[in-house]
Amino acid sequence: MISVLQLYAASPLRNFSYLIYSDRNGEAVCIDPYDAKQIITALKKHGLKLKSILNTHEHPDHVHGNLELKEETKSIVFAHPNARGKVPGMDETLKESGVYFENEGDSLVAWETPGHTECHFCFVLKSEKHIHSVFSGDTLFNAGVGNCTRGGNPSLLYHTVKNRFYSLEDKVILYPGHDYWENNLNFSESIEPTNHNITNVRSIVESKVKDTEFLISDFGMEKKINPFFRLNEESVRSSERLNQEKNLSEEELFIKLRKLRDNW
């Protein structure tokens, strides 16, 4: 059985890192290390040996802990082939559908997901028949999607999100690279002010202990509150923020929403 440990670093960007590990053999991989000392402490606490570091993409806040963690654990650093020279300590390249951890029938598989940058992978934890969870880096967030302002392409991001994630089962868990709940819910509510699901989720988020407890969503929840998953809902298409642009295609609407969020 594979377990997941979510680690939060209260940096200005509210980073999440993840340890994916097996209780049975004590092996682990780390996705997007930010605070190396925090991760090393967690490894020692749980009696784990780190095999590899998996970077979703090349941005500094996702590779910040690479070198210190690599030196301490002697683990191998994997990243997108086009990120070589941009990712500290990079050893090996990630490959589409490559398996980077497995135990007792579960596996961690890489999906190439360009859009936020052209060098982005997400990771899915799956069994033979079902996907259990997605580690989305900066492609997907709770109630939002990644920006495209630092080497990204919103059209490419639309096709990635549509082709990779729209059809996932409701019960699939989302593990993003940052805690952006508050701002994303505010934006979602500005698009759909009468969506009571957003209000309900906000209440849950606000009940959590700040910087200590975090609401973990699934794709069923995202389909109810995330405007980028609700492009064909009349309440989104008729939103006052869109200035009556009701005849936009899905892609055009996605890009319009992303531009609005950029200036939010």
Residue pairs with C-beta under 8 A, 6 or more apart in sequence:
1 22
1 23
1 24
1 103
1 104
1 106
2 20
2 21
2 22
2 101
2 102
2 103
2 104
2 106
2 108
2 125
3 20
3 21
3 22
3 23
4 18
4 19
4 20
4 125
4 133
4 175
5 18
5 19
5 21
5 42
5 46
6 16
6 17
6 18
6 175
6 214
6 216
7 16
7 17
7 18
7 19
7 34
7 35
7 38
7 39
7 42
8 14
8 15
8 16
8 179
8 211
8 212
8 214
9 15
9 16
9 17
9 34
9 35
9 38
10 211
11 34
11 35
11 61
13 61
13 178
14 178
14 179
14 180
15 32
15 34
15 35
15 61
15 62
15 64
15 177
15 178
16 32
16 175
16 176
16 177
16 178
16 179
17 30
17 31
17 32
17 33
17 34
17 35
17 38
17 39
17 65
18 30
18 31
18 32
18 135
18 175
19 28
19 29
19 30
19 39
19 42
19 43
19 46
19 48
20 28
20 29
20 30
20 31
20 101
20 108
20 125
20 135
21 27
21 28
21 29
21 46
21 48
22 28
22 103
22 104
24 103
24 104
25 103
26 47
26 48
26 49
27 48
27 49
27 51
27 101
27 103
28 43
28 46
28 48
28 49
28 50
28 51
29 50
29 51
29 52
29 53
29 54
29 100
29 101
29 108
30 39
30 50
30 52
30 53
30 54
30 69
30 75
31 54
31 55
31 56
31 123
31 135
31 137
32 54
32 55
32 56
32 62
32 63
32 137
32 177
33 39
33 53
33 63
33 64
33 65
33 66
33 69
34 61
34 62
34 64
34 65
35 64
35 65
36 64
36 65
36 66
36 67
36 68
36 69
36 72
37 68
39 50
39 65
39 69
40 69
40 72
40 73
42 48
43 49
43 50
43 73
49 73
50 69
50 73
50 75
51 75
51 76
51 101
52 75
52 76
52 77
52 78
52 100
52 101
53 66
53 69
53 70
53 75
53 76
53 77
53 78
53 89
54 78
54 79
54 94
54 100
54 110
54 121
54 123
55 62
55 63
55 66
55 77
55 78
55 79
55 80
55 83
55 87
55 90
56 62
56 120
56 121
56 122
56 123
56 135
56 136
56 137
56 138
56 139
56 177
57 79
57 80
57 83
57 116
57 117
57 119
57 120
57 121
57 137
57 138
58 79
58 80
58 83
58 86
58 87
58 117
58 119
59 117
59 138
59 150
62 137
62 138
62 177
63 79
63 87
63 88
66 77
66 87
66 88
66 89
66 90
67 88
67 89
69 75
70 77
70 89
76 91
76 92
77 87
77 88
77 89
77 90
77 91
77 92
78 90
78 91
78 92
78 93
78 94
78 100
79 87
79 90
79 93
79 94
79 119
80 87
80 93
80 94
80 112
80 119
80 120
80 121
81 93
81 94
82 118
82 119
83 90
83 119
84 90
84 93
86 119
94 100
94 110
94 112
94 121
95 110
96 110
96 111
96 112
97 109
97 110
97 111
98 109
98 110
99 107
99 108
99 109
100 108
100 109
100 110
100 123
101 107
101 108
102 108
105 127
105 128
106 125
106 126
106 127
106 132
107 125
107 126
107 127
108 123
108 124
108 125
109 123
109 124
109 125
109 126
110 121
110 122
110 123
111 121
111 122
111 123
111 124
111 164
112 120
112 121
113 120
113 121
113 122
113 136
113 137
113 139
113 160
113 164
114 120
114 153
114 156
114 157
114 160
115 139
115 146
115 148
115 152
115 153
115 154
115 156
115 157
115 158
115 159
115 160
115 161
116 137
116 138
116 139
116 146
116 147
116 148
116 152
116 157
117 138
117 150
117 151
117 152
118 151
118 152
118 153
118 156
120 137
120 138
120 139
121 137
122 134
122 135
122 136
122 137
122 139
122 140
122 164
123 134
123 135
124 131
124 132
124 133
124 134
124 135
125 131
125 132
125 133
125 134
125 135
126 132
130 169
131 168
131 169
131 172
132 172
132 173
133 172
133 173
133 174
133 175
134 140
134 165
134 168
134 172
134 173
134 174
134 175
135 175
136 174
136 175
136 176
136 177
137 146
137 176
137 177
138 146
138 147
138 176
138 177
138 178
139 145
139 146
139 157
139 160
139 161
140 146
140 161
140 165
140 174
140 176
140 222
141 176
141 177
141 178
141 180
141 184
142 174
142 176
142 179
142 180
142 181
142 184
142 215
142 217
142 222
142 226
143 180
143 181
143 184
143 185
143 187
143 188
143 198
143 201
143 217
143 222
143 225
143 226
144 180
144 184
144 187
144 188
144 226
144 228
144 261
145 157
145 161
145 226
145 228
145 258
146 152
146 157
147 258
147 261
147 262
148 154
148 157
148 258
149 262
154 254
154 255
154 258
154 259
155 251
155 255
157 254
157 258
158 250
158 251
158 254
158 255
159 251
161 228
161 254
162 250
165 219
166 229
168 219
169 219
170 218
170 219
170 220
170 223
171 218
171 219
171 220
172 218
172 219
173 216
173 217
173 218
174 216
174 217
174 218
174 219
174 222
175 216
179 214
181 205
181 214
181 215
182 205
183 264
184 226
185 198
185 201
185 202
185 205
185 225
186 264
187 227
187 260
187 261
187 264
188 195
188 198
188 225
188 226
188 227
189 195
189 198
189 199
189 202
190 241
190 264
191 227
191 236
191 239
191 241
191 257
191 260
192 198
192 227
192 230
192 233
192 235
192 236
192 239
194 235
195 224
195 225
195 235
197 221
197 224
197 225
198 225
201 215
201 217
201 221
201 225
204 215
205 215
208 214
208 215
219 229
222 229
223 229
223 230
224 230
227 236
227 257
228 254
228 257
228 258
230 236
231 237
231 250
231 253
231 254
231 257
232 250
236 242
236 253
237 246
237 248
237 253
238 246
241 260
242 248
242 253
242 256
245 253
245 256
248 256
